[in-house]
């Protein structure tokens, strides 16, 4: 029986995990004859290489279910596929612990692809025990930053391989040239942009507190691109602090690059990350970065601040100070942008996709 590779990703939305999923899946489809994707996100089929077998319900009704039920149904599909072919190798993008126990029980090989720092998902003591067991059961673990790799070793005593997110600079630059009707940013203002899901992890309130302090000092415009469970809280803060004229929210934007091009500075305020794609994309487009020094990713991308500014997590005063410094020393700080762009070679599209190919190939 021929070996089969299954990529497991129950839900696909707009974000870094999903971008990497499409890049990696479509590349691997060119390398292997039998590659499948298990997902309940029916609409992704048109973005996948035609060689990839899509496994999931034909009806879109399941897409209205909660994330937990989507995981459960996708896991049932996974069980069926493994029972049909014991030589299956699963590359798991989501629901890692469920996947690893099922694969081990049924005799399939499992490679976990973990996307965000343990600081975000291992706080609960019971979860820590579960992860200590589950991570050691995996046949392989892929992480997307060296700091992340060190954290897994320190917290769970497991070894992982670091493969950076594949950065397709050519596509980013091409997409950034799309014309948009957008007059919110003003020439004489400091134009700030943040692209992130409206969730606790992204900590938009720290950014809003910083610009609220900023409003009495300089003219600025802040664009927030995203959506999520914290949208109401974010909108309420904007209204309460009378920031409506200076802060704008855009939702359902699949191509943020034309907006990034029009901005002066990109700000990330996350409490934890893996390797934030938005920073790589912004650097590709020649934008200055101000980022929280969260674990993991920003410090590694910006090489401890040589390629941009870092501030302490949740410290809006320090973020405010960094924005002021950028405003005053913008021309002088161009050297950091140049340095950051030079360092992008580590994240080369072909280099890192080939690393995925070689690593998966080692389990065949």
C-alpha positions as CSV (number, residue, x, y, z in Angstrom):
1,X,0.0,0.0,0.0
2,X,1.4,3.4,-1.0
3,X,2.2,5.9,1.7
4,X,-0.2,8.9,1.8
5,X,0.3,12.4,3.3
6,X,-2.6,14.1,4.9
7,X,-2.6,17.8,6.0
8,X,-5.0,18.3,8.8
9,X,-6.5,21.8,9.3
10,X,-10.2,21.7,10.4
11,X,-10.8,25.4,10.0
12,X,-9.3,27.9,7.6
13,X,-9.9,31.7,8.1
14,X,-7.7,34.7,7.4
15,X,-4.4,34.6,9.2
16,X,-0.8,33.6,9.3
17,X,-1.5,29.9,9.8
18,X,-3.7,29.8,6.8
19,X,-1.2,31.7,4.5
20,X,1.5,29.2,5.4
21,X,-0.9,26.3,5.0
22,X,-1.7,27.2,1.3
23,X,2.0,27.8,0.5
24,X,3.1,24.6,2.0
25,X,0.3,22.4,0.7
26,X,0.5,23.6,-2.8
27,X,4.3,23.2,-2.8
28,X,4.1,19.7,-1.4
29,X,1.5,18.7,-4.0
30,X,4.2,19.1,-6.6
31,X,6.5,16.8,-4.7
32,X,4.2,13.9,-3.7
33,X,1.6,11.9,-5.7
34,X,-0.8,11.2,-2.8
35,X,-1.5,14.4,-0.8
36,X,-4.8,15.1,0.9
37,X,-6.3,17.9,3.0
38,X,-8.9,17.3,5.7
39,X,-10.9,20.4,6.5
40,X,-14.4,21.7,7.0
41,X,-13.7,24.9,5.2
42,X,-15.2,24.0,1.9
43,X,-14.3,27.3,0.2
44,X,-10.6,26.6,0.3
45,X,-10.8,24.1,-2.5
46,X,-10.3,26.6,-5.3
47,X,-7.0,27.8,-3.7
48,X,-5.5,24.3,-3.6
49,X,-3.5,22.6,-6.3
50,X,-5.8,20.4,-8.4
51,X,-3.7,17.4,-7.5
52,X,-4.7,17.7,-3.8
53,X,-7.6,15.5,-2.6
54,X,-10.0,17.5,-0.5
55,X,-11.5,15.4,2.3
56,X,-14.5,16.9,4.1
57,X,-18.3,17.3,3.9
58,X,-19.7,18.5,0.6
59,X,-22.3,20.6,2.4
60,X,-21.4,24.0,3.7
61,X,-23.8,23.6,6.6
62,X,-21.0,22.4,8.8
63,X,-19.1,25.7,8.5
64,X,-21.6,27.3,10.9
65,X,-20.6,25.0,13.7
66,X,-18.4,26.0,16.6
67,X,-14.6,25.4,16.4
68,X,-14.8,22.5,18.8
69,X,-17.4,20.6,16.7
70,X,-15.5,21.3,13.5
71,X,-12.4,19.7,15.2
72,X,-14.5,16.7,16.2
73,X,-16.0,16.1,12.7
74,X,-12.6,16.6,11.1
75,X,-11.1,14.1,13.5
76,X,-13.7,11.5,12.5
77,X,-12.7,12.0,8.8
78,X,-9.1,11.5,9.9
79,X,-9.8,8.2,11.7
80,X,-11.5,6.9,8.6
81,X,-8.6,7.8,6.4
82,X,-6.1,6.2,8.7
83,X,-8.1,3.0,8.9
84,X,-8.2,2.9,5.1
85,X,-4.5,3.3,4.9
86,X,-2.2,2.6,7.9
87,X,0.8,4.1,6.1
88,X,-0.7,7.5,6.4
89,X,1.6,10.4,7.5
90,X,-0.3,13.3,9.1
91,X,1.0,16.8,9.0
92,X,-1.2,18.6,11.6
93,X,-1.8,22.4,11.6
94,X,-4.5,22.4,14.2
95,X,-5.9,20.4,17.1
96,X,-2.4,19.0,17.7
97,X,-3.1,17.0,20.9
98,X,-6.2,15.3,19.6
99,X,-4.4,14.4,16.4
100,X,-1.3,13.0,18.1
101,X,-3.3,10.6,20.4
102,X,-5.5,9.4,17.5
103,X,-2.5,8.8,15.2
104,X,-0.5,7.0,17.8
105,X,-3.6,4.8,18.7
106,X,-4.2,3.9,15.1
107,X,-0.5,3.5,14.1
108,X,-0.1,6.5,11.8
109,X,2.9,8.8,11.8
110,X,2.2,12.3,13.0
111,X,4.2,15.5,12.4
112,X,3.0,18.5,14.4
113,X,3.3,22.0,12.9
114,X,3.0,24.4,15.9
115,X,2.3,28.0,15.1
116,X,2.4,30.0,18.3
117,X,4.5,30.3,21.4
118,X,3.7,28.0,24.4
119,X,3.1,31.2,26.4
120,X,-0.2,31.3,24.7
121,X,-1.4,27.7,25.0
122,X,0.3,26.1,28.0
123,X,-0.7,28.3,30.9
124,X,-3.3,25.9,32.4
125,X,-1.5,23.2,34.6
126,X,-3.6,20.4,33.3
127,X,-2.8,21.4,29.7
128,X,0.9,21.5,30.6
129,X,0.7,17.8,31.6
130,X,-1.3,16.9,28.5
131,X,1.3,18.7,26.3
132,X,4.2,17.1,28.0
133,X,2.8,13.7,27.2
134,X,1.4,14.5,23.7
135,X,4.4,16.4,22.3
136,X,6.7,13.5,23.2
137,X,4.4,11.1,21.3
138,X,4.7,13.0,18.0
139,X,7.1,11.6,15.5
140,X,8.2,15.1,14.5
141,X,7.6,18.7,15.5
142,X,8.0,21.8,13.3
143,X,8.1,25.3,14.8
144,X,8.6,28.6,13.0
145,X,11.3,30.3,15.1
146,X,14.5,29.5,17.0
147,X,13.1,31.0,20.2
148,X,10.1,28.8,19.9
149,X,12.3,25.8,19.5
150,X,14.2,26.7,22.7
151,X,10.9,27.2,24.6
152,X,9.7,23.7,23.7
153,X,13.0,22.2,24.9
154,X,12.9,24.2,28.1
155,X,9.2,23.7,29.0
156,X,8.5,20.3,27.7
157,X,12.0,18.7,27.1
158,X,11.1,17.9,23.5
159,X,13.2,18.5,20.3
160,X,11.7,20.3,17.3
161,X,13.0,21.5,14.0
162,X,12.8,25.2,13.1
163,X,11.5,26.0,9.6
164,X,10.7,29.6,9.1
165,X,7.5,30.7,7.5
166,X,8.0,30.7,3.7
167,X,8.0,34.4,2.5
168,X,6.9,34.9,-1.1
169,X,8.2,38.5,-1.6
170,X,7.3,38.5,-5.3
171,X,3.6,37.9,-4.6
172,X,3.5,40.4,-1.7
173,X,4.9,43.1,-3.9
174,X,2.6,42.2,-6.7
175,X,-0.5,42.3,-4.5
176,X,0.6,45.6,-2.9
177,X,0.2,47.3,-6.3
178,X,-3.6,46.7,-6.5
179,X,-5.4,50.1,-6.7
180,X,-7.7,50.9,-3.8
181,X,-10.0,53.8,-3.1
182,X,-8.7,54.8,0.3
183,X,-8.4,58.4,1.5
184,X,-8.2,57.9,5.3
185,X,-4.5,58.3,5.5
186,X,-3.3,62.0,5.2
187,X,0.0,63.2,3.8
188,X,0.9,65.4,6.8
189,X,-0.2,62.9,9.4
190,X,1.7,60.0,10.9
191,X,-0.1,57.0,9.3
192,X,-0.1,53.9,11.5
193,X,-1.4,50.5,10.6
194,X,-2.1,47.3,12.5
195,X,-3.2,44.1,10.8
196,X,-4.3,41.4,13.3
197,X,-7.4,39.4,14.5
198,X,-9.4,41.2,17.1
199,X,-8.6,38.8,19.9
200,X,-6.9,39.0,23.3
201,X,-3.6,37.7,21.9
202,X,-3.2,40.7,19.6
203,X,-3.8,43.2,22.5
204,X,-5.3,46.1,20.5
205,X,-6.0,48.1,23.7
206,X,-2.3,48.7,24.2
207,X,-2.1,50.3,20.8
208,X,-5.3,52.3,21.4
209,X,-4.0,53.6,24.8
210,X,-0.8,54.7,23.1
211,X,-2.5,56.6,20.4
212,X,-4.9,58.1,22.9
213,X,-1.9,59.6,24.7
214,X,-0.5,60.5,21.3
215,X,-3.5,62.6,20.1
216,X,-2.5,65.7,22.1
217,X,1.0,65.6,20.6
218,X,0.9,64.9,16.9
219,X,-1.7,64.4,14.1
220,X,-2.0,60.8,13.3
221,X,-4.3,58.3,11.6
222,X,-4.5,54.7,12.8
223,X,-6.0,51.9,10.6
224,X,-7.0,48.6,12.2
225,X,-7.5,45.7,9.7
226,X,-9.1,42.7,11.2
227,X,-12.1,41.1,12.8
228,X,-12.9,38.9,15.9
229,X,-14.5,38.6,19.3
230,X,-13.0,41.8,20.7
231,X,-14.3,44.1,18.0
232,X,-17.1,45.5,20.2
233,X,-14.6,46.2,23.0
234,X,-12.3,47.9,20.6
235,X,-15.0,50.0,19.0
236,X,-16.3,51.0,22.5
237,X,-12.8,52.3,23.5
238,X,-12.5,54.3,20.3
239,X,-15.9,55.9,20.9
240,X,-15.3,56.5,24.6
241,X,-11.9,58.2,24.0
242,X,-13.3,60.3,21.0
243,X,-10.9,58.6,18.6
244,X,-13.4,58.1,15.8
245,X,-11.9,60.7,13.5
246,X,-8.3,59.3,13.9
247,X,-9.0,55.6,14.1
248,X,-10.6,53.5,11.4
249,X,-11.5,49.8,11.3
250,X,-11.7,47.7,8.1
251,X,-13.0,44.2,8.1
252,X,-12.9,41.3,5.6
253,X,-9.8,42.6,3.9
254,X,-8.1,39.6,2.2
255,X,-5.3,41.8,0.7
256,X,-3.9,44.3,3.3
257,X,-0.8,45.1,1.3
258,X,-2.1,48.1,-0.7
259,X,-3.0,49.6,2.7
260,X,0.4,48.8,4.2
261,X,2.1,50.5,1.3
262,X,0.2,53.8,2.1
263,X,1.2,53.7,5.8
264,X,4.3,55.1,7.5
265,X,4.7,52.5,10.2
266,X,3.4,49.1,11.1
267,X,2.7,48.3,14.8
268,X,2.3,44.9,16.4
269,X,1.1,44.7,20.0
270,X,0.7,40.9,20.5
271,X,1.2,39.2,23.9
272,X,2.6,36.1,22.2
273,X,3.3,35.0,18.6
274,X,5.1,32.3,16.7
275,X,6.6,34.1,13.8
276,X,4.3,36.9,12.8
277,X,3.9,37.1,9.0
278,X,2.7,40.7,9.1
279,X,6.2,41.8,10.2
280,X,7.9,39.9,7.4
281,X,5.4,41.3,4.9
282,X,5.7,44.9,6.1
283,X,9.5,44.7,5.9
284,X,9.2,43.3,2.4
285,X,7.2,46.5,1.5
286,X,9.9,48.7,3.1
287,X,7.9,49.7,6.2
288,X,9.3,50.6,9.6
289,X,8.3,48.2,12.4
290,X,7.4,48.9,16.0
291,X,6.6,45.6,17.8
292,X,6.0,44.2,21.2
293,X,8.9,42.1,22.4
294,X,6.7,39.1,22.9
295,X,7.6,35.5,22.7
296,X,8.2,34.4,20.0
297,X,9.2,35.9,16.7
298,X,9.5,39.7,16.7
299,X,12.8,39.8,18.5
300,X,14.1,37.2,16.0
301,X,12.8,39.0,12.9
302,X,14.1,42.4,14.1
303,X,17.4,40.9,15.4
304,X,17.0,42.3,18.9
305,X,15.9,45.8,17.6
306,X,18.5,46.3,14.9
307,X,15.8,46.1,12.3
308,X,13.1,48.1,14.1
309,X,11.8,49.1,17.6
310,X,10.8,46.7,20.3
311,X,8.7,47.6,23.4
312,X,7.7,45.6,26.5
313,X,4.4,43.6,26.2
314,X,1.3,45.7,27.3
315,X,3.4,48.8,28.0
316,X,1.5,51.4,26.1
317,X,3.7,54.3,27.5
318,X,6.8,52.7,26.0
319,X,4.9,52.2,22.7
320,X,3.9,55.8,22.8
321,X,7.6,56.8,23.3
322,X,8.7,54.6,20.3
323,X,6.1,56.2,18.0
324,X,7.3,59.7,19.0
325,X,10.9,58.8,18.4
326,X,10.0,57.4,15.0
327,X,8.1,60.6,14.1
328,X,11.1,62.8,15.1
329,X,13.9,60.6,13.6
330,X,12.1,59.0,10.6
331,X,14.8,59.7,8.1
332,X,17.6,58.7,10.4
333,X,15.8,55.4,11.1
334,X,15.8,54.3,7.4
335,X,19.0,52.3,8.2
336,X,16.9,50.0,10.3
337,X,14.5,49.3,7.4
338,X,17.5,48.6,5.1
339,X,19.0,46.2,7.7
340,X,15.7,44.4,8.3
341,X,15.2,43.9,4.5
342,X,18.7,42.4,4.2
343,X,17.8,39.9,7.0
344,X,14.8,38.6,5.1
345,X,17.0,36.1,3.2
346,X,16.4,33.7,6.2
347,X,12.8,33.5,5.3
348,X,13.2,32.8,1.6
349,X,10.2,31.1,0.0
350,X,12.0,28.3,-1.8
351,X,14.6,27.7,0.9
352,X,12.0,27.0,3.6
353,X,9.5,25.1,1.4
354,X,12.4,22.8,0.5
355,X,13.1,22.3,4.2
356,X,9.5,21.1,4.6
357,X,9.9,18.7,1.8
358,X,13.1,17.2,3.1
359,X,11.8,16.9,6.7
360,X,8.6,15.2,5.6
361,X,10.5,13.0,3.2
362,X,12.6,11.7,6.1
363,X,9.5,10.0,7.5
364,X,8.6,8.2,4.3
